Amino acid sequence: MKRTKVLYRILFVLGLLLAGYLIFGFFQDIKEERKEEAKTNELKVASSKYPGVDLITEITDKEKYQMAVHYPKFKSKGLNKEIDNYVSSVEKDFLTAVNENEEYLKNQVANLYLLVEIYHNAENTYSIVFSEESYVAGANGEQKSRIYLVDVEEGKFIQPTKILKDTEQSREELYVLISEKFKNSKEYSPYFFEEELKDWAMNEKNHFSNLYFKDKSAVFKFNKYEVTAGAAGMPEIIVPLEEIQDLLTDEWKDRLLIEYQGQENQEPDKQIEKEEPKDEEPSISSKRVALTFDDGPHPKNTLKIIELLNKYEAKATFFMLGNRVDFYPEVAKMVADEGHELGNHTWNHKDLSTLSKEEGIQEIERTNDAIKSATGRESTVFRPPYGAINKQVQSSITSPTVLWTIDTLDWKSHDPAQILKIVEENVKDGSIILMHDIHETSVEAIEPILKYLKSEGYECVRVSELKDPS
């Protein structure tokens, strides 16, 4: 009997010790994860051409859904908290819809695009314009927008009613002004609901959260179905500041007009024609491969990759997103100046197969313009996001479409050893290797890959230098 009690006590103590060990290990794992997460977040914060603002891009490619999410990051924790909560809510709603419509997603993939545009308005202030597009089930997708006006110096959001006068008379004048714009618009007039617009303008609970500013104009961005039929999409009514200045508060009339007058008084930048660097004649090698990097440029990772490529005398092709070129033009220029190939990967990483011909062409042309503006050189190759080719769009562009022959799955594994292993097991003469320069773990894999390729007698060239890059 006594032996049984002693045995139970021993087992009890051992159980407590085991539980304590497991709990300790659990919390240590959480602690390490938080450290790693904090490290990752810190690495994502970098200066862009917009002082006090950075851009984060998250690309998710699953069997049932794809997400391309873009959002800004500020120095202010308060601003970041609000933006992060908004982005999280968008992703959560989308994933909920995916789960609820799982039976309809057997033969199609759901898509979420959270796009962001940033416009400088006055000193330290920006308009942050989100456009949310999701396609889960059915022919019609969901379209919404969210706008934030921010002061990055003070780390606070600006209420639109601090910018627009908020009186019954000013609301009436605003209604008349916007109504006339709708009626005179060939694009929107057939779908315009005037009574809905009046209800919107005169509703005291409406604080004009759809207002932003760009190019010497106030812009009112309406959600789909809000004041128009669905065929109008998300209409935007643009009102030049001179037409709306009497509806602006005195403070903001001065701030906005001073800013734009200052822009007008500035001498235009002299366009210096720079001779494009001549590509060196590629050396003759019996075996060639092309390293390609998608979704950049990244303010730190891309520069690290360039350093490593120079170290091993290798060239690569960078398929860049237009919105990231817009944020990091100096990085894009570095890619060009170092003699690497400039590739177009669309503006917002949208699945072209879900877009109309016009929308797809706009995604590509806008990116071409951004690359040319940042680097002084044209992009020479094109890669569609997810490898989804729209034949109508493809027939309208001149750059060759380039996919890949080796997918390193670096976005999925985040394991440098695994990335290297995939290359080692699959590389051959003419291989096109797909990687992403937005992941730090992918950067860690570059040098081992370059060492291996060199040891095996491969030359790393621009993708267009392969015999048949298509």
N, C-alpha and C positions, 0 to 999 in steps of 0.2 A: 504494500500500500504506500509506504513511505517512498519506495523507489519510483512508483508511478508519479507521485506528487513532485518529486525532484525532477523527473524527466519532463513533466509538463512545464515546470518553472524554467528549465533550461530552454525548452522549445519556445516558450513565451518570450524569454529574453532575446533569444536568437531572432525571433520574429520582429521584435522591436528594433533590433540592430539593423536587420535587413530593410525594414520599412524606412528607418532613418537614413540609411545609405541611399535608397532609391529616391527618397524625397530630396535629399541633398543633391544628388546627381541631376534630378529634374530641374531644381532651381539653378544649378550651375549651368545647365544647358540653356535655360531661359536667359540667364545672365550673359552667356556667350553670344546668344542670338541677338540680344539687345545691343551688345557691343558691336557686333558685325553690322547690325542694322544702322546704328548710329554712324559707323564708319562709312557705310554706303551712302547715307544721306549727306554726310559731310562732303564726300567726293562729288556728289551731284551739284553742289553749290559752287558756281564759278561765274566770273564776270562775263557779260555778253555786251553787245553794242548798246543795250538798254541798261543804263546804270541802276544798280539795285535790283535787277530782275534776271532770273535765269530760266531756262526752259527744261522741263523734264518730259521725256518721251518713253512711254511704256508700250511695248508691242507684245501681244499674247496671241499665240496661234495654237488652238486646241482642235480636237477632232470635230467638236460640235459648234465651236464659235471662234471668232477672231475679234480682237480688240486692238485699236490704235488710239491711245489716250495721250493727249498733250496738255500740259498745264504749267503755269509759271511757279517759280519759287522765289520768295523774297527774303530779305535779311530779317524782317519782322516776324516773330513767332505768331503774333496775333493774326496777321494777314495769312500766313501759311495754314493756320488752324482752320480758318473759314474755307479756304480753297481746298484743303485736303478733305474736309468734311463733305464739301460739295462733290468732289471727284469720287469719293468713296460711295456716296449715295447713288450716283449715276451708275457706277459699276455694279453695286448691289442690286439695283432695280433691274438692270439688264440680265444679270445672272439668274435672278428670280424668274424673269420672263423665259429665259432659256430652259430652266428646269420645268416650268409649267407647260411648256410647249415641246417637250422632249419627243413626243410621238410624231410631231410634224417635222422634226429635224433629221429624219433618217436619210433623206436625199438632198439636204441642203445645209449650208453652214450659216449660223446667225452672225451678224456683224454689229459692232459698236464702234463708232468714230466719235471721239470727243476732241474737237478741234479748237484751237485758240488763236486769236489774232491780238496783237498788242499795238496800240497807237499812242505816241507821245502827244500829250495835250498842252501842258504848260510845265513850268519848272517843277520837277520831281513828281509829276502826276501823269497817270496813264489810264487809258481805257483798256480793260481786259475783256475781250468778247469771246465767249464760249459758244460753239455750235454743236449740239448733240444730235447725232443721227444714228438710229438703231434699226436693224432689220432682223426680225426674229421669225415671224410666221406671217404668211399672206403677202399680197403684192405691194401693199403700202407700208412704208416704214414710219417710225416716229421721228419727228423733228422738233427740237426745242432749242431755246437759247438762254443764256444767263450772262449778265453783264455786271462787271464790277468797275467802279471808278476808284482809283487808289492814289494815295499820297505816300510814296515810298520813304520819303524823308521822315515824316511823322508816324509812319507805320499804321495808317488808318484808312478806312473806306470813306469815300465822300458820298453823301446822300444827294441824289439828283435834285431834290427840292431845295438844296442849298445853292444850286446852280440856276434852276428855272424858278421864276416867280410863281408862287403857289396861291393864286387868287382866282375867284370865279371868272373875272374878266380875262385874266391871262389864259386860263384853261379854254375859255370860249375862243379866244384868238388863236390858240394853238390848234384847236379842233378845225377851225376854218382853214388854217394854213396847210395842215396835213391832208385834209379832205381834198383840197385843190390839187395837191401833189398826186394823190391817188387817181383822181379823175383825169388828170392830164397824162397819166402814165399808160403807154400802150401795153406794157407788160402786165400791170395790175388792174387797170380799170375794168376789164370784163369780169373780174372776180371780187370787186370791192363791195363790202357791206357797210354802208354809211352809218346806219343806226348803231352798229356795234362799235364803230370808231367814236361816235358821240358818247356812248355809254362809257367807253374807255377814258375819254378825255375829261368828262365831268364827274367821274367817280372819285370821291374824296379819298378813298382807300388806295387809289392808284398813285403811286409816288414816282412814276416815270422811270421805273427800274430798267426799261428797255432803251434808255438813252446812252449814246456814247458820242465821241467826237473824233473826227479825222479829216485831214485835208481841208481845213478852214470851213468845216461844215459840222452841223449837228445831225446825227443819224438816229432814227427811231426804227429798231428792229423788232418786228412782231412775230410771235409764234405762229406756226401753221394753224389755220382755222380761227385765229383770234379775231381778225377783222376782214378776212378774205376767205374765199373758198379754198379747198385744199390744193387745187391746181396751181395756186400762186406760190406754194412753198412757204418759206419764211421771208415775207417781203421786208425790204428796207427802204425807208423814205429818207432821202437826203435833203437837208435844208441848209443852204449857205448861211454862214454866221451873220452876214449883213441883213438877211431877211428875218432873223430871229433875235437880233441883238436887243430889241426892246423888251423881249421876254426873259432876258438874262438878268440875274441879280447884278448889282453894281460891281461887287468884288470879282465875279467871274467874267463879266463883260470885259473888265480891264485885263484880267489874267489871260484870257483866251485871245483877245484881239492884240495885246502886246506881243504874245508869243508868235502869232502868225504874221504880224507886221514885221517882227524881227526877222522872220524867215524870208520875207519878201525883200528886205533891205540887204540881206546877205548877198555878196557877189557869188554868182554860180561858180561851182568848182570848175577849174580848167581841166578839160579832158586831155590828158597826156597820152598820146598814142605810144604804147609800149610794144616793143618788138617781142612777139611771143617767143619764149625759149624754144630753140630748135631741139627736137628730140634726137638724141644720139642714135646713131645707127646701131641696131641691136646686134650684139655679138652672136656669132654662129654657135648654136648648141644643138646637140642631137635630141635633147629632151627639154621640153618647156612646159611650165604650168603657169596658171594665172591665179594669184591670190586676190580675192575680191571682198570688199567690206561694205556692208549695208547699214542704213539707218543713221549714219552720222551726218555732219561731223560732230565730234564730241570735244569739248574744250581741253580735256586732259588726255583721254585715251588715244585720240587720233594723233596727237603730237608724239606720244610715246611710240606708237606704231611707226610713224615716219622715221624716228630716230633709229629704230631697229632695222627698218628696211634699208636705210642708208648704211648702217653698220655692215650688212651682208650684201651690199650692192644689188639690192632687189628693187623691182618696180611692182606696183600694184594698181588696182582699179578701185576707186571709192564711189559707190552708188549712194548719192546723198539725197536726203529729204530737203525739199525747198524751205520748209519752215525752220529747219535747223541751220541751213546756210544763212537765212535771214538773221538768226541770232548770233551765229559765229562766223561772220564773213572772213575774218582774219585767218581762221583755221582752214577754211576752204581755199583761201589764197595760198596758204602754205602747202597744201596738197598739190596745187597746180605748179607753184614755184619749184617744188622738188622734183617735178617731172613725172608725177603719177597721173593716171588717167581719171578724167572727171566723168562720172556716170550720173544719170538722172534716175531717181527712185520715187518720183511723184512728190507732190507738196506735202500731203498729209498721210501717206501710207494707206490710202484707200484701196479696196479690192476693185480693180477696174471693171471686172465682169458684172458688178452691181450698178455701174454708172452708165449714163447715156454717153453717146459719142462726144457731145459738146462738153460734158462735165469731165470726162477723161482727158480730152485734149487740153482743157484748162489746167488740170492738175500737172500736166507735163510741161506746157508752155510757160506757166508761171515759175516752175522750178528752173527751166532753162534760163529764163530772164534773171533769176536770183543768182545762179551760178555765173553767168556772164558778167553781172554787175559786181560780184564779189571778187572774181578772179581775172576778169578781162579775157577769158577764154570760153569757148563753147564746150558744152558736154558732148561727148562723142558716142556714148553708148547708153542704152536704156534697160532698166530691169523692173518689171512690174512687181509690186508687192504680192507676196504669197505665190508668185509665179503665175498669177491669174491673168491670162491674156484676153483682152477685148479686141477681137479681129477688126472691128470698125475703127477703134482708136489706133491700132497698130498700122492699119493701112494709111493713116493720115499723118504719121510721123516719119521722119527721114532717118533717124538714128537706128542702128541695128538693135534688135531686142536680144539680150543676153541672159540666159538662165544660169544653171550650174550643173556640174556632174558629181560633185562631192559636197554633201551637206554635213558640216561638222557638228550640227545640232548644239552649237555653243550656247545658244539662247536657252536651251533646255537643260543641259547637264551642268553648266557653270563649273566644269571640271577640266582644267588644263590638260591633265594626263589623258582623259577620255577623248578630248578634242584631237590631241596628237595621235592617239591610237587610230582614230578614224582615218586620218590623213595617211598614216603609214600603211594601213591595210587596203586603201583604195586608190592611191595616187598612181597615175601613169602619164605617159607623154600626152599633152593636150588637155590635162585635167583643169577644170575651173572650180576652185575651192571657195565655198561660201562661208563667210564669217561675219561678225558684227562688231563694229568698233565702239559700240555703246556699253559693252560689258567689260569690266575690269579683268574678269577671269579669262576672257578671250585675249586680252593684251598679254596676260601671263603665258599664254600658249604660243604666242608668235615666235619668240626666239627659239624654243625647242623645235618648232616646225621648220623655221629657216635653216637651222643647223642640220636637221635631218635631210631636207631637200638638197642642200649643198653637198652633203656627204654622199647622196645618191646620184649626184651629177645633174640635178635639175637646175634650170635657170628660171627665175621668177620674172615674168614679163607682164606688160599691160595686156588686158584681155583681148584687145583688138589686134595684138601681134601674134596671136595664135593662128594656126592655119584656117580653122573654121570655128570662130568663137560663138556662132549661133547654134 
